[in-house]
Amino acid sequence: MHLLFDLDGTLTDPKLGIVSCIQYALERLDIEIAADILLESFIGPPLRDTFKTLCGDDADIEAAVALYRERFATIGLFENELYDGIPLCLEQLQAKVESIHLATSKPAIYAERIIDHFELRSYFDVVYGSELDGRLGDKTELISHILEREKLNAANTVMIGDRSFDVIGARNNKVRVIGVLWGYGSEDELREAGANALCRDPTEIHDQVFLQRSPL
């Protein structure tokens, strides 16, 4: 069995850092958004997709990405918390599976630093993320890349994540997927995307990995 773990909203809660960096970019560009837009809803999708929604103009999108990363690289990166129970969950899984890889839309250079910051490095064979230019930011593309690079059998691989992007990316690659409910995707979002199983707590992941479930 091979496991692919999402990062934001699955292993760590990055709300403060991500929301603060989005706000920083928008303020620097004098872009106002509607009061009813919840910035935490943008935790998960690729950064350029977020600013395409919030900014619209192509020039503003690239400027916003640069400003976001200006703050994120030094401050926002560590405005982040590890969810309770994650280290124990990873330890139990590592003892029974062939490999565990990180599969995040976040740029790999940042994901590496976050994994090291929370002392999770020993649980992961390889940390996979997007490139700074946006390549591999889409979960379908990223998971396909990991399967090919690591020579993994999709039928023997499970993706664990909190958003519909994780579910859709996995299903597009014929990979079974477990949705987690402590992150930023709702139960309805994960069910509608086609998650094979749902977990309400990290302690449930172990059992779900080794259970074959039909789509919800």
Beta strands, then each sheet from edge to edge (+ up, - down):
strand 1: 2-5
strand 2: 12-13
strand 3: 81-82
strand 4: 99-107
strand 5: 126-130
strand 6: 157-161
strand 7: 176-180
strand 8: 197-199
sheet 1: 5+ 4+ 1+ 6+ 7+ 8+
sheet 2: 2+ 3-
end
